[in-house]
Amino acid sequence: MKKCILFFAFLITVVSFGQQKRDLKLNKDTNLIEVVYYHDNGVVSQTGTYTADGKLQGEWLSFDTAGKKIVSGNYDNGKKVGKWFYYTNETVKEVDYSNNAIANLKESEIQ
């Protein structure tokens, strides 16, 4: 049952991103699929990599429609790990993930 739910969640993610323009490329050195998603205006929306079985892996970056970075973080085998950074005009939220759950949160103002 758990695998069915995870597959369904993955399918929804793929379908939602499937509507966006994207570029895919297999990196033969890492055996990861590198992907770049684009906003409707042609600006990069997200960059990152997938494993061959479709799990998010490594660094992922998200950008707003003007190209400004709004999120940076890492995945390990489909799970959020380590420090993630969420940027707004006024603040940076630093979120530490452990076991795919928030372990710590720190917010600071942008100088």
N, C-alpha and C positions, 0 to 999 in steps of 0.2 A: 504494500500500500504506500509506504514511504517513497519508494522508487517511482511509483506512478505519480505522486504529487510533485516530486522533484522534476520529473520529465515534463509534466504539464506546466510548471512554472518556467522551465527552460523554453518550452514551446511558445509561451506567451511572450517571453523576452525576444525570441528570434522573430516572431511575427511582428512585434511592435517596431523592432529595428529594421525589419524587412521592408518597411514602407519608406525608409530613408535611403538616399543614394549612399553607396559604400564602395570601397575598394578593398579587395582581399588579396593576400599574397602569402604563399607558404614559404617560411624561412627554413631552408633545408638544414642549416646549422643547428637550429634549436628545435626543429620539428614542431614549431608553433605557427598558427595562422595569424598573420598580422592584419589588422582591420582598421580602416579609417571611415568613420561615418560623417556625413555632411548635413548641415542645415539646408533648408529650402533655398536660402540665398547663396549657397555654394561655399560658405565658411565651414571649416572643420568643426564638427560637433563633439566627436569622441575619437580617441585613439587607444588601441590596446591589442592584446593577443588572446587567442583561444588555444586550448589543447585540441588534439585531433578528435577527441570525443565531445567537443563543444563546451568545455568548462573554461571560465575566465581565468587567465593566468598572467602574472606579472603586473607591470605598471599600467594603469588606466588613467587617462586624462579626459576631462570634460570641459567644453568651452561654450560660452554664450554666443548669440548670433553675431556679435561684433568681434569674436575671436579671442575674447579675454578668458583666461583660465578661471574656472569656477570650482573644480574638484580635481584632486590628485590623490591616488591611493594605489594599493597593491592587492592582488588576489593570489591565493595559492590553492590550486585545484578547485576553483569555484568559490572559495571562501575569502571574505575580507580579512586581511591580516595587517598588523603593524599600524603605523601612523597614517591617517587620512587627513587631508586638509580641504576645508570648505571655505571658499573665498566669497566675500561680498564687498561692496564698496567701502564699508567701514570696518569690517572685522574679518579675522581668520579664526575658524574653529578647528582645533586640532583634536582629532578623535582617535583614541587607541583601541584597536580591535584585538580581541583574544577569543579564539573558538567561534569566530564569526559573530561575536556579540560585542557591544560597546563595553570596554573595561574602564575607560577614563575619558573625560572631556575637559578641554581647556579652551577658553575664548580670549582673544586679545584684539585690541584695536590696531588698525593699520596706521602707522605713523606717517 
